[in-house]
Amino acid sequence: MAEVLSTRALNRALLERQILLERQRRTATETIEHLVGMQGQEPLDPYLGLWTRLTDFDPTALAAQVTGREVVRAPLMRVTIHMVTARDFLTLRPLLQSLMESRFRSSPFARELDGIDVAAVAAAGRELIEDEPRTRAELSRLLAERWPDRDPLSLAYVVTHNVPVVQVPPRGVWGAKGQATWTTGEGWLGRSLSSAPAAEEMVTRYLAAFGPASVMDFRSWSGLTRTREVVEPMRPRLRTFRDENGVELLDLPDAPLPDPDPPAPVRFLPNYDNVLLGHADRTRVAAA
């Protein structure tokens, strides 16, 4: 029978893996990759999230990595903006392509464009943003010149959902302000997306940063569907627990499970932090 982990034990495991039990001496990019990206709807939230986790964190150094194209801001898990390394963008974005397209098809923007050739709009938008980074307002105006009988903003959303895009500086740069302005990730980084993305690796990295967790937790965090098909072949390489409600939790065999008894330190978190959005069942970090 699988070992039962208390809510407190799950809390301490999560805080440990999220680098919230004790600040660590890591680089910002090492931490961003360990956490599989930093939640970033608010442009400065990743900086606050790293400051609360790391010793000697320098926001200006991370800002230089954003302007230097080592780190990017892009819609990824759950179609929300994350700050990730360039390497992770190129690996994660192909895995999430089906999610991006699905979310657009179920959106009110798609309903505004019933019958339109979405691929043609996406291709036209790709050309526009590769020629020059554009805001959604600019995309709306330019695409409406070709499709004048359609809702302009919905045309822009075709592009930002269906094309692998990133937001360019000064958006997300410490000490600077700027509108959300988009270009293609491949054009910005000068590299191609991964041609063979590994979904199992995404699960492994999720468990390292958020586990022990259920299949539903992974689905909630990533936004992907049919996740059980990915997880099932991995079972021989994973260990299994249950939570207090009997829900099965999966974990890496060597992942840390700290003593749940000691009190956790106070930590300042930004409005949207990874630790708050990594599970379908959030009782391990928030009251029910």
Protein Blocks (a to p, Z undefined) as FASTA:
>chain_A
ZZdddfklmmmmmmmmnopmbccdddfklmmmmnnpaafkbmklmmmmmmmmpghiafkl
mmmmmmnopaccddfehhiacdddfklmmmmmmmmmmmmmmmmmmpmklmmmgoiafklm
mmmmmmmmmmpccdfklmmmmmmmmmmmbcfklmmmmmmmmpccddddfehiahiacddd
dddfklmnopacdfbdcfklmmmmmmmmmmccdfklmmmmnopahklmmmmmmmmmpccd
ddfkopacdddfkbccddfkbccddddddfbdfklmmcfblmlmpcZZ
